[in-house]
């Protein structure tokens, strides 16, 4: 398990990619698509995007959400406490990416918190992957995995291992 150290919290509040004010500005083309977060996933679906993998925790800005997702993706359940990246989450993301590359879509429902799932998603995603995640009260961040992989590796190296 990786634990987010206090010294990295401010760094991870900065967007890892391009910040967009709305989904109207986003074009993912034919990229493999991963969404992280309830609002981002809901907005992607409402804008006609079908994420190959989506990761949610039924919480929005730390508050419980009862939003129903009208999606046909296969559900994978995972456990990941706040401020961590568990082996269970890593394995769930890998299973979902592998399955999606074979043509099936997956939604990972996290018991805990999905915020840090962006990092293992970047590290395990196919090169042509676009990852979308929310930047609270600012918009949505578009990350191209191939361009951000080294940065994600650097960040993970600075996590505490338990």
N, C-alpha and C positions, 0 to 999 in steps of 0.2 A: 504494500500500500504506500502511496505517496501522500505526504501531508504538506499542504501549502504553508510555507513559512511566512511569518508576519512581514518580513522584508520584501516579499514579492507581491503583496496585496496591491499596493499602489501601481506597480508595473502592469499587473494584469487588468487593471481598470481601464488601461489605454487600449484602443482598438488594435487588433492584430492585422487588420486589413483596411479596406476602403469603407469609410462610414457613409451611409446613405440615409437621407431623412425619411424616405419612404420606399415601399416596394415598387412604386411606379418607375423609379430610377434604375431598377435592377434587371440585368439581362444575364441569365445563367447559360443561355444557349443549350447545347446538347451535353453539357457537363454532367458528370456523376454529382448528385446533389445530396448534401447532408444538412439538416437543420437542427439547431440546438436551442431549446427553449420553447415554452408553451406558446407565447405570443408570436414568435417567429414562425413556428410550425403552422399555427392557425392562419397567419397572414399569407404564408406561402401557399397553403391549400386554397385559401380564398382568392388568390391571384392566379389560380390554375396551375401552379407548380405541383409536381408530385415527387416529393423527396424520395430518394432511394433509401435513405436512412433518416429517421427523425428521432430526436432524443428529448423527452419531456419529463417533468417531475410533478405535474399537476399543481404547480405553484407559480405565482407571478409576483415578482419582487418580494419574495419571502412570505407571501400570503397564499393560503389555500385557494385553488381554483377548481371549479366544477365544470369547466368548459368541456363540452362533448366534441370529440374530433370525429368528423364524418370522413373516415378514411378506411381503406380496406387493407392497410398494411398489416403484416403479421406482427403480433405483440411479443416482445421479449421483456421479461421483468429483471431488474437489476437493483442491487443495493449499493448506495454510495453516500456516506455521511457528508455533511457540509465541510468544505475545506479540504477534501481528500479526492484522490483518484484510486479506487480500489481495484484489486485484481478482477473482481466480479464485473465491474464496469468495463475494464479493458477487454475482458473476454466477450462480453455482450456486444461491444462495438465491433470487435473482430468478426464474431459470428454474423452480425448484421451486414457488415461490409462484404464478407465472403458470399453470403446468401444473395445480397443485392447484385453483386457482380454476375451471379448466375441467373438473374432475371426476376427475383422476388423483391418486394419492398418490405421494409421493417420499421417498426416504431418501438424504441426502447423506452419503457416506462420505469423511471428511477424512483425507488423508495429512498428518499433523502434529498440530494441536490445534484442537478445536472450541469451546473455552471462550468466546471472545469473539464467537461467532456470534450470541449473544443480541442484541447491539446492532444489527447490520444487519437481523436478523429483525424487531425492533421497528420499525425505520424503514421497512421495505418491506411489512410485513404489512397486510392489510385491517384496517379499523377494529375489526371484531368479533373480532379474534384474541386467543386466550389462548396464552401461551408458558409452557411448563413447563421448568425446569432445576434441576439438583441444587445444593444448598448442602451441601458436604462435611461429613459427620458431624452434620448438623442436620436435613435433610429436603429437601423440594422447594419451590421458589419458583414461585408463580403470578403471572404478569405479564399485565396487560391492556394490549395495545399502545396503544390510544387514550389511556390514562391515563399512559403512561410515555414516549410519543414525545418530548416536550420534554426530558426528562431524558436520554434516549439521545442526542439531538442535542447537548446540552451536553457530554456525556462524549466523544463522537466529535470535537468541536471541539478538545478538549484532547489528542488523540493527535498524535504526530509523523507527518508525511507523508514518505514516501520515494519 
